[in-house]
Amino acid sequence: MSSVADSDLSGLRRRRFPALQALLADPITGIALVLVVGFLLTAALAPWLAPYPPTQINVLHKLQPPSAEHWFGTDHLGRDLLSRVIYGARTALMIAIVSVSIAGIVGLILGLIAGYGPRWLDGILVLTFDSLNSLPMIMFALAIITVAGAGTGTLILVIAMTSFPSYARLIRAQTLALKNSDYILAERLFDASPFRILFIHLLPNVVGPLIILLSMDIPVVIMVEAGLSFLGLGVRPPTPSWGSILYDGYTSIRAAPFVVIFGGLPLILATLGFTFLGEGLRDYLDPRLRAGRPG
C-alpha cells in the first residue's frame, strides 16, 4: 500500500514539474542549473553573504593571501576579494539580465511588426537591423562611451543596441512563416485587429525560440561586460566587477596570482553554467530536438 502511494506521489511530482524533471534528467544541464541558481542567489543575497563592504580599503593589508580572515585574500588596496567577487556577481548578472531583457523586448516588438507589417516597413526595419548588426561591438562601445562616458547605464545601452537586431530578425522570420497559417487567416476573416493577431496569436508561437536565444546570450553578455570593464570601458570604479578584479590581478600577478585565480574562476563558472543551461533549454523547448532525445 505504501509503495503504491509513493509511486502516485512521484508521478504527481513529475506531472507538476515536467520542465524541471526534463532538465535534471541530463547531468550536465542539472549541474549548470545548480550553478546558475547559485549565482542568482549570490547576487540577490550579496549584502548578507559578503563578509566585508566591497569598497572598504585597508592598505596595511593589501595583497594578503587567502586566510581565515580573508578567504580569497585581498587586492592591491586591501579590499576583501571574496566580498568583491560576490558583489561582482550582482554587477555582472544585473547588466546581463537587464540588457538582454531590453534587447529581447525591443527585438520582439520590432520583429513582429516587420514580419506582419507592410512590405515597405519591413524593408526599412530589415535595413536598420542589418546596419546595426554590421557595427563591431567594441568600436560601437568606444563611440558611445566617448560621447556618454563610461558607466553601467552606457554599458547596458551598448549591449542592448547591438543585440536586439539579431532577436528582431529571428522573430521576423518566425512571423513570416506563421502569418499565412490557417488560424491567422481565420482571424482575419473575423476582422480581428492586428494587435490581437500579433500579441494574442502570433506572440505565443514565436517567443519560444527567442527565449532560447536570450538564455544562450547571457554568458556572452557577461563576458562582454567583463572584457569592457577589464579595458576600463565598463562599470566605473569602485563598483565591483569581475573584469576590473581581473585587471587589478593582472597588474600584480607576480606578487599575488590568487587575485587573478579567484577573479577569473567565477567568470568561467558563470559562463559555463549559463551556456549549458541554455543548451538544455534549447533541447527542451525545441520539439525537433526533443523528439530525437532518448526517453
PyMOL commands that set and color helices and strands:
alter all, ss='L'
color gray80, all
select helices_A, chain A and resi 2-16+18-24+27-44+46-49+59-61+81-116+119-133+137-148+152-178+182-189+194-230+242-251+257-285+287-291
alter helices_A, ss='H'
color red, helices_A
deselect
rebuild
show_as cartoon
